[in-house]
Amino acid sequence: MTGRAMNIRAVKHAKKKRQLLLWRMGWAVVGVIALAAVGYVVWEVVRPKPGQSLPLQSRTHIQLGDKHEPYNSDPPTSGAHAGAVSEGFYSEPLPDENLVHNLEHGYIVISYNCAGLAGDECRRLETQIRNVIDNNGEKLIAVPRPTLDTQIALTSWGRLYKLESFDEAKVVEFIKDFRNKAPEPDAP
């Protein structure tokens, strides 16, 4: 075999080796991406979720003011309920029966208590809550709850998360985890 033929053969061999290496690297990248995607999905399923899960109560529809079984949490996360209310920020407390109906439709209710806060601190808290509502879309209700034993309580259907003080990251995480996780998520 001549030197030229050997040189051509060596070039072809090097080219095949390079193609094989590129092919293997491509599949390695695909494998890493697939592994990362599977890991993310598994983490989303098994990671601890904020708040506590509560036993679900009856989904009985009632008229506002009708007697019903007492709620098993304060604020309630399920149970008998009356007509729903519009999303948004409220400056006066609303009946639990209305708020529970919204929870059944996949809403998140942000209850807050300004007891122990000076006037400016309460306005600051209300502004922080309004900003969360404005920046995180629909199906959010904020309502004062003077009987609340913490400063903030987040509720969704069957879930309660109490916070001693406002923490935007924790509030937003709860909204992302539990909004529309309810028996009637497609209801307005």
N, C-alpha and C positions, 0 to 999 in steps of 0.2 A: 504494500500500500504506500502510495506516495505521501509526501509531507502535506501536500495540499489536501488530499482526500482525508487524511487524519485530522487536519485542521477543520475542515467542513464538518466532519463527524463530531468533533469536540464542541463546535459551536452549536450544532443541533442538540447534542446531549445537554449542554448548558442551558439552552432555550427550554427544553422539556423540563429540566430540573426547576428552572425559574417559574414556569407555568404551574407545575405541581405545587411549588411553594405558595404561589399566589392563590391557587385553588384552595389549599389547606387553610391559609390565612383568612380567606373569605368565609369559609365554613366555620372557622373559629369565631370570627366576629358575629356571624349569625347565631352561633351557639351561645355566646355571651349575652347577646340581646335577648334571646329566648329565655335564658336562665334568669335574667334580670326581670323580665316581664312576669314569669311564673312566680318569682320571689315577691314581687310587688303585690300580685293578686293574693298570694298566701298571706302576706303581712296584713293586707286590708281585711281579710277574713278573721285572722286570729288575734290581731292587736287589741289591746284593751280599749274599750270604748268609754267615753266620758259619761259620768253619772251612774245611776243604778237603774236596773230593770225592775219594774214593779208588776205584781200580778194584775192582769187585766180584769176589769169589772164589766158588767153588762153594758151593752150598747143601746140601751132603751131610750127611745125618743119620748120626751115629755114636754109639757107646757111649762114655761117659766113659772116658778112658784109651786109646782106640784111637789109633793113629798116623794123622796126616793132614798135608796140605800146610801148611807154616808160614804163619802169618798175615802179611799185608803191612803191618801197622801195629801200634803198641803205644800204647794198647790196640787190639784188633782191631775192625773195623767190619763184617766179613762173613767167610764161610768155613764150614768144617765145624763142626757144632755138635751138642751132646747136649741132654738135657732142660732145659726152662726152669726158672727159679726164681721165687719170689714177689716182687712189687714191695716196695719199702721200703728202709730204711737198714740196712746190714750193717757190723758192726765188724771182721769178718775178711774177707780176700780170698776171692773165689769163682773157680771154674775159668772160664777164658775161654770154653770150649766151651758152658757154660751161659749165660753172658752174651750170646754171639753168637746163641743161639737166641732170647733175649728181643728182641734187636735186630731179628731177622727178623719178630717180631710187632709191631714198631712202638714198642718201648720206647726210652727215653733212659737211658743209663748215665752216671752222674756218678762218675768215678774221682777219688780224691784222694790226696795224699801229704803226710803231716805231717813228713817229714824236714826238719830245719832249723828246725822250729817248737818253741818251748817248750811245756810241758804245757798251760798256759792258752790259748795261741794255737791249739793243735790242737783243744782242746775248743770254742773259739770257731768255728773253721772247721767242725767237725762240726755245731754248732748252726745255723750259717748254712745248711748243706746240708740239714739236717733241716727247717728252716723252708721252704725252697724246695719240698721234697717235700710237706710238709703243705699248702702254699698253692697248689699247681699240679696237683692231681689225680692221676690214675692213670698207670700205665705208666712209673713212674720208679724207678730203682734207684740207690743210692749204695753204693760199695764202696771200701775202701782199696786202694791199689795202690802198694806200697813201691818198685817199680822205675820208677815214673813220673818222667819227666825235667822235669815242671812240677808246680805245686801242684794244678792241676785239669785234667782232660780230660773233655770231653763227647763221647759217641759215639751215633750213630744208624746205621741201615743205610747203609753206604757213605760216612759222613761223620764227620770228626774235628775237634774244636775244642779246642786247648790254650790254657790261660790261666796266666799266671805267678802270679796271685793270684785270690782269689774276687771276682767281680763279679756281683752278683745280677741286674742288668739284662741282662747278656750271657748269663747262664745261662738266664734266663727266655725271652729272645729265641730262643735255640737250641731250647729245648723247644717253643715255639710254632711255629717254622719246620719242625721235623723229626719231632715225635712222630707216629706212625702213617704215616710216609712209608717204607713197607717192603713187602716182598712179601706178607706176611700180616697186614695191619693189623687185621683183624677177629678174629684169634685172641686168646684171653685172655692 
